[in-house]
Structures are given as structure tokens and as C-alpha cells.
């Protein structure tokens, strides 16, 4: 046994402190991947107290019933991989609900050790738990811990190791007579050949008619009929279905056991969390408080810089990164060095104006993103975000939607891909597909540079612009959900939503910083891989083209007066729709020639120029490419060397602002806002589209989702631009009338009655 590496599974309910305990026990010795065959995250790590012991963090689950993908993953691991021990983390402030899973774990024939978490909160409230008696009745060792403070975590790990080497857990509870009678018969005729310690668990699952267990045991029809008679007899006697019988009897057993073990001092009194929730989850105040909280989050991360008298730490750092790191050091600094070495001009352009300008433009917004991720992680860790899911469920349900759809929305604020995958917890197929279709409306980390660019470059670091981006995503999901729910494809009752609200607590800074870094590092890695490759391609497409029949670098060709004549300039000006004195070499690039015809699609949205068009289209590869594209296209102006290096970053975004003003007829801010809306709501990056394809498992449904996203984005941006001009001046009567018609259609769809559920029509 000494030479064998021990494997311990960490199991527990969501919000029980499992992640905190896992991080405390493993520290930096973690490795993250995906479970075989599925995209649910798999976390493993070596224990700090014993590097030979591997701790596997199972997904947070409430039971071992195969309803959700997380439950299937956890159960398959415990049954098939047979870890040496289970460390079951139990929330001591919510014993009854947490022990439901414990009663199932003790039936698996695997040694179980209970880490009774949040005991500090139990004692603080004046409650008491007779831990020794609870341990005796459950038949396994219990260690009192506080995962947040680190109290008792090493003792829990040591106890789990000892149990893995020498322990044995025998379930102490029993069911009523009719159930035990049926279980005895099932064990005798079906599972008597299995290891003795597992026979009871399999018998219970067969009693519950668990399809996956039935399929795995390959029981004959004759035996199935025999045990079905036993199950039916118990159901008749107890007047309930088999699965409900087992569920009820588990809770009856837990309730009776806790009567003499768990004593609450303040029965009927409100806890601190309850008192806070009376305000935070109040039907009237909940939503305004949520708006204020998110406004403060975006103000700190993406509002006006503290250098300009504001409060934003993120913008202050981003300004420095763009001006100094991105401009002076990377782009201009590398160009000066490479030119000093006599490097070929095309290679200088590739490295300085392609790679460094593109990647630097994206990385310049990393400080803002890290501050934003830090704020969101703080809200998640202290328990507030769980309340938002509860609040949104109350709102969603009024419109026939499920609060379960808000969980993928929360996940999608980090990245749209896991947000799409999180829809798997929704049992209702219609609700799940609707959630997959709309989840990527949320502004994920990759969209943050777009928000930062528009809010910073064109709105002077306006906090309301950045905050509105978040609520536009939320509103788009709610509006789309209501409209889609009233179609035959998505009609039907919403899926039920049950969620436990964890007690408020001070954030665990280790968890917060780790979560912030993981999200930020994922973004930085993309910048070092996908963005580098894409930037090289974009640089080539913007630097090379055909000028008056000759192919080459457009800057070089424009210096040849025999190639670029006055007559040719007039032709280009006419093609691009600009005055002759505004024609630039890049207008003859490959990218300009491809993007210019496409730009007609965006003219009704206010940004029908080839540059924002090219940025929008390349954003389908990765949303960060929208900003990278601008960074490359505006990396240098006249190449006259007169710009001061430290001002380069500002000059890039100033030229972006000037261009938006130019092609929008002086309404640059309005056009930029419409541009931001379209890029936030349109189809996500290719990777997220792939996730949508996997979750939909249908080409037609995938095309519907992507088509709906693009059309919805176009319509909303069109309404914003056309109606906005009514107040900004220069209104287009036809465009305004069409926008009002589209707005009326949306309102009509929102207000019309719901349809009855129909069979899904897209296959």
C-alpha cells in the first residue's frame, strides 16, 4: 500500500465550500482539464501534506441521481474509478440538505470522511452540533473545519488518508419494512455476485429504476420482471413511486437523527444573512441595488481614470499600458531597433505594425479586465451573485422564463464557451436551446476590450457606457427569451429552479485572486496564440494589395508617381466614397477591397466604412481581434517620425475617434455606440460557435442560433442609430420610420399572449 498513490475524491453540494477546501489542501499543486468524453472541468491536485496523494475535486452535486451532467460525471468516477476514500464536505449551517448526499456516499462501499465546514459560523450563532453522536450514527469519522480560515483542513486530509489505508464505512441507516423487504429480494436475485460493500447501493438504484444502472448490469427481462413485482408491491403499500419513496425516507431518517444532535439557539430568529437578504433580495429594492452594484464594478474597472479625477483603477493602468507599453515600447520601440539593425522594411512592418501593434492593442486592456474580474470574483465569493440568480429567477418567471438560464449568463461573463456549456443543467430541452441561443449576448472577457475602446476612446472613459454594455446583454437575453418563448419552437412551462443561498461571508482572497488570474491568464494566452496569428494575417491583408494593376506593399506602391496618378486617385476616391485628399494607401489593400462591398450592410447602422466592417468580420475569429484590427490599421499615420513615442497610444485611439466622426457625418459617438452594440450581440467567436454546435447537436439549430444573434444585433443597432439621430440631428426619415416599425414589432411580440407548448419544429 505504501508504494501505491492514494486517490481521494472531494465531494459535496454546490456552495458548501468545496472549492475553498480544495485550494487549501492542494495549493499550487493543481492540474485542470476536462473529464474524459465531456467538457465539464476536471480539477485534480496533490495534497500539500502528502504529495503522493491525489485529490480529485468532483463537480458540486446534490445527489448521485443521474439528472444532470455533473451528477453523471461524479457518479461514474466514484463507481468506475473507485477512489481509495471520499472526503465529503458538508455545510454545517445546512445539515439536512447536505447530509442527503452523505447518506448516498456511505452506501458506495468506499471509506468516507466528513469535513464539517463552517463550524465557526455555527458556534458564532450559538448553535451546537453533537459531532461524536453524528459520527456514530453515520458510521464515519467527522472533522470540524473552517475552509475559509484554514482551520482543521490538514486534520481532514490526514483523516481521509488514514481512512483510505485502513478505513471502512458501513451505512447505518435503514428504510421502512416494505422497502427493506424489496431491497433484500433485489440483492438476492441481481447483485449477489458484486462486491459485498456495493450490493446495497446497486439494490437501491435498481429499486429506483435507475436506467443507467439497469443498462450497466445487463439484467435479463425475466429478472427485471421479478424485481419489478417487488418494487410495485412496495409502491402500492406506501402509496408513492419508488424514487420518491427513497427520497422521502432519506429525509425522514436525517430529520430524526438531527433531533438529538443539532440544537439551534435562535430558532425563529433571523441570521445576519437573513437580515441582509431582507434588503438585498427585497422585491422592490433588489433590482436597483443590483444596478448600483454593477455600476460601481464598471466604474472601478472601466470608468474615468483616477488621473482625470475619476475612480477607475483599471482605466488608469490601461492608459499607461496603451501609451507607454503598447505605443512607445512595443510598436515604436521595436520599429526603431529593427530599422537601426537594417532589417527589411516589410519585416519591420510585420513585427512592429502587425504583431506588436495588434497584440499590444489587445493587451493594453488587460488591466481593466483584471480589475473587472477581481470585482466579479469578490461578488461571487462573498455570496452576492447567488442572490442575483435568485432575483433574476423571480423576474424571469414572470415572463415564462427559467431562473436556471441566469447561471449560464453569470458563467458567460468570463467566457462564452463555458457559459454555453453551463446550459446542460437545464432539463427542459426548449429552455436549454433558448439559453444556448442567447447566453453569448453577455459581454465576456474577449468583448471587454471593445467596451474599453468605445468607452475610453470615444466617450472619455464614461462609466455609463461600460455599465450599459452589461445591462444591454442582460436585456437582450430577457427580451429574446420573452419573444422566443412566444413561438411554437420554444413555448412551454419554464424549468423549475431550486438554489440554495450560501451565507454571506468575507471573501477568501486566495480564491478571489486565483479566479481573477485564471480568467485573466486565459485571455492573455489567447492574445499570445490566436491573436498573434490573426494579427499577422490582418497585417498582410492591410499592407499588401493591387495598386493600378501592380501587386505589392501599398505604402511602397503609393510612393511611385507613375503608378499612383491623379486620375487613379480620383478612381479610388470614387470607389471608397471619400474626398480625393483623404485617400490613403490602405484603401487599396486586400482587406479594404474585400471589406468595402460588405460595408453596405452596416451603413444603416452608422458605421458603414471598410475599417469597422473589417474589424467586425475578423471579430468572428476572436472578439479581441476587433481591437487588434484597429490597432494595426491605425498603428501609424504618415510614418514621418515626428510623433512623440509616448503619445502613440493616444494618437491611435484619437484617429479611431476622428474616423468615426468622419464616416458618420459628425455623429461619431452615436455610431461608435451602435458599433459596440452590434459587436456585443452578434455571433460570438468561432470557438463559442463550436460550443453552440456541440450543445445543440444539430446543424439547423446551430444556424438558427447564429442567424438569430446576427439579425437581433443588426436590428437593435439599427434602432439605436436611426432613433438616436432624431436627437443628435441629421435624421433619415425612411430609416427612422423603419426603425420605429421594427421597434413596434418587438414590443408587439413582447406583449402578445403566450402560445401553448408545441413539438419542436427544428431538427
PyMOL commands that set and color helices and strands:
alter all, ss='L'
color gray80, all
select helices_A, chain A and resi 18-26+69-81+92-105+119-124+131-138+153-166+177-191+196-207+211-217+221-238+242-259+272-280+285-302+306-308+313-340+345-363+366-382+384-398+404-412+416-425+429-441+445-458+463-485+509-528+530-543+554-558+566-576+580-582+585-588+590-598+600-603+610-618+625-633+645-663+668-681+686-696+699-728+733-751
alter helices_A, ss='H'
color red, helices_A
select strands_A, chain A and resi 6-12+30-34+41-46+53-57+85-91+112-117+128-129+141-144+262-263+544-547+550-553
alter strands_A, ss='S'
color yellow, strands_A
deselect
rebuild
show_as cartoon
